[in-house]
Amino acid sequence: MRWYHTLELPGGVVTPGEYDLRGIVRRLPFPPLEGLRCLDIGSRDGFFAFEMERRGAGAVVSVDISDPALVDFTGPRPPDEVVQGELDAGNDAFETARSALGSGVERVYESIYDLDRDAIGGFDFVFIGTLLLHLRDPARALAAVRAVTDGRLLVNEPVVSSIDAWRRRPLAEAYMRKGPFWSIYNPAGLRQLLTASGFVVTASSRPYLVPWGAGGPRSSLRSALIGPPGELPRRLIGLRGWLHAWVLAAARPEPP
């Protein structure tokens, strides 16, 4: 079984995730969640959904997709059976973890673009992790998120792996590599994107490293030194993990 996140399951089982966020999650600015209705978008195997449940959320909905047609690809599409296998891996891992944890998290298969209050209701707290770079139109996606958000939104997203990550000027980079990758922002760009999509930013972080898990990619320093010089910072950071930043925001009140 393939795991995207490192999860601690009963019986001392630790899943070999691509990313290990166990140390990071303690530093993310989750508000008190007791009794709140929470939403985890792009949940994959459910790491953050289960974390919100553990923190006492009254109800948690985990949203991901199961239809290959809903994946935004930047170039030629892989065969549907290949994409389906990738989606099934994450969805099967979620079901396995939910069963092992005895979790009450509800799974909904839906595109972020199609979130609808009439279908799934409103939420006091919404979490999005490592998803916006996979979207052709992140502003439209965030507008759909705003439509179901009654309280706060926490975004934890990869940021540019260069000096631009620390610049105050909002910037975005065309990250159009092979696969479902589109744009990647610096922290100022993430804040601007949320502001333009109907949110009021209340706090944000400087860039920090999300480390690889036991199932993450492994490369040598020698291989990182080979390639275009402009890509060197990204390759060196990539030896240990992926640079991220978080942004905490509140839903902007609708005009009367």
For each residue, the residues with C-beta under 8 A, 3 or more apart:
1: 89 92 93 96
2: 89 90 93 215
3: 6 7 15 16 17 18 45 93 213 215
4: 17 18 19 44 45 47 90 93
5: 15 17 18 19 20 21 44 45 46 47 213
6: 3 14 15 16 17 19 20 21 22 47 213 214
7: 3 14 15 17 45 46 47 50 97
8: 13 14 22
9: 13 14 15 97 100 101
10: 13 100 101
11:
12:
13: 8 9 10 100
14: 6 7 8 9 214
15: 3 5 6 7 9 45 93 97 215
16: 3 6 213 214 215
17: 3 4 5 6 7 20 45 47 213 214 215 216
18: 3 4 5 212 213 215 216 217
19: 4 5 6 130 210 211 212 213 216 241 242
20: 5 6 17 23 211 212 213 214 216
21: 5 6 24 25 47 210
22: 6 8 25 26
23: 20 26 27 211
24: 21 27 28 156 208 210 244
25: 21 22 28 47 48 51
26: 22 23
27: 23 24 208
28: 24 25 154 156 246
29: 154 203 246 248
30: 33 52 55 125 154
31: 125 152
32: 56
33: 30 36 38 52 55 56 57 125
34: 55 56 57 58
35: 56 57 58
36: 33 57 58 124 125 151
37: 57 58 59 60 61 121 122 123 124 125
38: 33 49 52 57 59 60 61 123 124 125 126 127
39: 60 61 63 120 123 125 126 127 148
40: 43 46 48 49 52 60 61 62 63 126 127 129
41: 63 112 115 126 127 128 131 145
42: 63 64 112 128 129 130 131 134
43: 40 46 47 48 49 62 63 64 94 107
44: 4 5 47 64 90 93 94
45: 3 4 5 7 15 17 90 93 94 97
46: 5 7 40 43 49 50 62 93 94 97 98 103 105
47: 4 5 6 7 17 21 25 43 44 50 51 129
48: 25 40 43 51 52 127 129
49: 38 40 43 46 52 53 60 61 62 105
50: 7 46 47 53 54 97 98 101 103 105
51: 25 47 48 54 55
52: 30 33 38 40 48 49 55 57 60 125 127
53: 49 50 56 57 60 103 104 105
54: 50 51
55: 30 33 34 51 52
56: 32 33 34 35 53
57: 33 34 35 36 37 38 52 53 60 125
58: 34 35 36 37
59: 37 38 104 106
60: 37 38 39 40 49 52 53 57 104 105 106
61: 37 38 39 40 49 105 106 107 108 120 123
62: 40 43 46 49 94 105 106 107 108
63: 39 40 41 42 43 108 109 110 112 115 120
64: 42 43 44 87 90 91 94 107 109
65: 70 71 87 109 110 111
66: 87 88 91 109
67: 70 87 109
68: 71 80 83 84 87
69: 80
70: 65 67 111
71: 65 68 83 87 134 180
72: 134 135 136 180 182
73: 76 77 78 179 180
74: 176 177 178 179 180 181 182
75: 176 178
76: 73
77: 73 80 83
78: 73 82 83
79: 82 83
80: 68 69 77 83 84
81: 84 85
82: 78 79 85 86
83: 68 71 77 78 79 80 86 87
84: 68 80 81 87 88
85: 81 82 88 89
86: 82 83 89 90
87: 64 65 66 67 68 71 83 84 90 91
88: 66 84 85 91 92
89: 1 2 85 86 92 93
90: 2 4 44 45 64 86 87 93 94
91: 64 66 87 88 94 95 107 109
92: 1 88 89 95 96
93: 1 2 3 4 15 44 45 46 89 90 96 97
94: 43 44 45 46 62 64 90 91 97 98 107
95: 91 92 98 99 107
96: 1 92 93 99 100
97: 7 9 15 45 46 50 93 94 100 101 103
98: 46 50 94 95 101 103 105 107
99: 95 96 102 103
100: 9 10 13 96 97
101: 9 10 50 97 98
102: 99
103: 46 50 53 97 98 99
104: 53 59 60
105: 46 49 50 53 60 61 62 98
106: 59 60 61 62
107: 43 61 62 64 91 94 95 98
108: 61 62 63 120
109: 63 64 65 66 67 91
110: 63 65 114 115 119 120
111: 65 70 114 115
112: 41 42 63 115 131 135 141 144 145
113: 137 140 141 144
114: 110 111 144
115: 41 63 110 111 112 119 120 144 145 147 148
116: 119 120 144 147 148
117: 120 121 122 147 148
118:
119: 110 115 116
120: 39 61 63 108 110 115 116 117 148
121: 37 117 148
122: 37 117 148 149 150
123: 37 38 39 61 126 148 149 150 151
124: 36 37 38 150 151 152
125: 30 31 33 36 37 38 39 52 57 151 152 153 154
126: 38 39 40 41 123 145 148 149 151 152 153 154
127: 38 39 40 41 48 52 153 154 155 156
128: 41 42 131 132 145 153 154 155 156 157
129: 40 42 47 48 155 156 157
130: 19 42 133 156 157 158 244
131: 41 42 112 128 134 135 157
132: 128 135 138 141 142 155 157 183 185 190 193
133: 130 157 158 175 181 182 183 184
134: 42 71 72 131 180 181 182
135: 72 112 131 132 138 141 182
136: 72 182
137: 113 140 141
138: 132 135 141 142 182 183 193
139: 142 143 193 196 197
140: 113 137 143 144
141: 112 113 132 135 137 138 144 145
142: 132 138 139 145 146 193 194 197 198 199
143: 139 140 146 147 197 198
144: 112 113 114 115 116 140 141 147 148
145: 41 112 115 126 128 141 142 148 149 153 197
146: 142 143 149 197 198 199 251 252
147: 115 116 117 143 144
148: 39 115 116 117 120 121 122 123 126 144 145
149: 122 123 126 145 146 152 153 199 251
150: 122 123 124 251
151: 36 123 124 125 126 250 251
152: 31 124 125 126 149 202 248 249 250 251
153: 125 126 127 128 145 149 194 199 248 249 250 251
154: 28 29 30 125 126 127 128 246 247 248 249
155: 127 128 129 132 190 194 246 247 249
156: 24 28 127 128 129 130 244 245 246
157: 128 129 130 131 132 133 185 190 244 245 246 247
158: 130 133 184 242 243 244
159: 165 184 185 186 187 190 207 243 244 245
160: 164 165 171 173 184 185 186 243
161: 165 233 234 237 238 242 243
162: 165 233 234
163: 166 167 233
164: 160 167 171 173 186
165: 159 160 161 162 186 187 207 243 245
166: 163 186 206 207
167: 163 164 171 186 188
168: 188
169: 188
170: 185 186 188 189 191 192
171: 160 164 167 185 186 188 189
172: 183 184 185 186 189
173: 160 164 183 184 185
174: 182 183
175: 133 181 182 183 184
176: 74 75 181 182
177: 74 181
178: 74 75 181
179: 73 74
180: 71 72 73 74 134
181: 74 133 134 175 176 177 178 184
182: 72 74 133 134 135 136 138 174 175 176
183: 132 133 138 172 173 174 175
184: 133 158 159 160 172 173 175 181
185: 132 157 159 160 170 171 172 173 188 189 190 193
186: 159 160 164 165 166 167 170 171 172 189 190 207 245
187: 159 165 190 191 204 205 206 207 245 247
188: 167 168 169 170 171 185 191 192
189: 170 171 172 185 186 192 193
190: 132 155 157 159 185 186 187 193 194 204 245 247
191: 170 187 188 194 195 201 204 247
192: 170 188 189 195 196
193: 132 138 139 142 185 189 190 196 197
194: 142 153 155 190 191 197 199 201 247 249
195: 191 192 199 200 201 249
196: 139 192 193
197: 139 142 143 145 146 193 194
198: 142 143 146 251 252
199: 142 146 149 153 194 195 249 250 251 252
200: 195 249 250 251 252
201: 191 194 195 204 247 248 249
202: 152 248 249 250
203: 29 247 248
204: 187 190 191 201 245 246 247 248
205: 187 208 245 246 247
206: 166 187 245
207: 159 165 166 186 187 243 244 245
208: 24 27 205 243 244 245
209: 237 240 241 242 243 244
210: 19 21 24 241 242 243 244
211: 19 20 23 216 240 241
212: 18 19 20 216 217 218 240 241
213: 3 5 6 16 17 18 19 20 216
214: 6 14 16 17 20
215: 2 3 15 16 17 18
216: 17 18 19 20 211 212 213 241
217: 18 212 238
218: 212
219: 223 224 238 239
220: 223 224
221: 224 225 239
222: 225 226
223: 219 220 226
224: 219 220 221 227 232 235 236 238 239
225: 221 222 232 235
226: 222 223
227: 224 231 232 235
228: 231 232
229: 232
230:
231: 227 228 234 235
232: 224 225 227 228 229 235 236
233: 161 162 163 236 237
234: 161 162 231 237 238
235: 224 225 227 231 232 238 239
236: 224 232 233 239
237: 161 209 233 234 240 241 242 243
238: 161 217 219 224 234 235 241 242
239: 219 221 224 235 236
240: 209 211 212 237
241: 19 209 210 211 212 216 237 238
242: 19 158 161 209 210 237 238
243: 158 159 160 161 165 207 208 209 210 237
244: 24 130 156 157 158 159 207 208 209 210
245: 156 157 159 165 186 187 190 204 205 206 207 208
246: 28 29 154 155 156 157 204 205
247: 154 155 157 187 190 191 194 201 203 204 205
248: 29 152 153 154 201 202 203 204
249: 152 153 154 155 194 195 199 200 201 202
250: 151 152 153 199 200 202
251: 146 149 150 151 152 153 198 199 200
252: 146 198 199 200
253:
254:
255:
256:
